[in-house]
């Protein structure tokens, strides 16, 4: 992302495959492809400050339940031939990603992912993938008794090549696994990715996720915009959100992080809070707050507006972390049923947004939030705001409302329960 924010209309497409994902070695699938990193939108994969044609990448995924040795697998293209071979010792863990970037630029570096993810620089100075129609081919030259097997995907309306006859140097006896997959059409700066790692559907209007889990959008939060509620995963920097204090305001940055079910079970602090429909109270028009079930991280703050808050703090509105509200009816820890994706939205100021109609904070760049950001995320923030990292650390933003935590938070909730008063009253 860059300092210039461009707002464009984006259409949402999902391409549904008929068959299961084509796989080599019992589980290696083509998972995501960034075809055109720069254009109407930009994505700077290596974080050097410029979205360049060599920021393109292909990502594989191990959809099996065991580690797979992908050493010797080859990436092929009709115009370039064999453009990358995975080196010896490339062991891809179960559920992990292997991303190959066309070429890291000066001042850039490969992305980082979860433990077990692999990242490679093909070391090329020119693009491999066509911005128009093209094929992506992954060859296992040792399979099928040494004759070779390959998987193949197309995008932007290309027809399937026949690599054994069409590609110079490709093994003549190699056979294709599956029927080939159509990834659909790309949008500049966005990747084509499976809707959930290894899934059978594809989506093309999402921020690229090199080496991180592709997002599953089921039950996504809806945020209020000037044109009505929109699902959070469809929002982009520059889009306008309604705020309690300043009306419509533009999004400056969106950050998403995925927590696996194993992570959630092993680290309870990563779990989410489930806020049932109407559990916070009623809005000015008598509508339930939230309008539908809302899930947020434990530390995400919600607006409490009540006479209890006025008596306790001398102000009728405070911001309280969701975990502190779990003692109220309809609010509790969400059960762990699968991975959870947390989206964080940054505005120019700390704002109160409307998530499923309920007043909830935008990302507050305090020390805790800053410490949780990856190096790549830090670089993005500095580029967007034109500030160095030390400035972010030293200049603490003003909160939209006073924060309440600890014993005061417990007393606040206890008094709401005692008085049978919801957290939010008009």
Secondary structure, 3 states (H helix, E strand, C coil): CCCCCCCCCCCCCEEECCCCCCCECCCEEEEEEECCCECCCECCCCCCCCCCHHHCEEEEEECCCCCEECCCCEEEECCCEEEEECCCCCEECCCCEEEEECCCCCCCCCCCCCCCCEEEECCCCCCCCCCCCEEEEEEECCCHHHCCEEEEEEECCCCCCCHHHHCCCCCCCCEECCCCEECCCCCCCEEEEECCCCCCEEEEEEECCCCCCCCCCCCCCEEEECCEEEEHHHCCCCCEEEECCCEEEECCEEEEEEECHHHHHHCHHHCEEEECCCCCEECCCCCEECCCCEEEECCCEEEEECHHHHHHHCCCEEEEEHHHHCCCCCEEECCCCCCEEEEEEECCCCCEEEECCEEEECCCCCHHHHHHCCHHHHHHHHHHHCCCHHHHHHCCCCCCCEEECHHHHHHHHHHHHHHCCCCECC
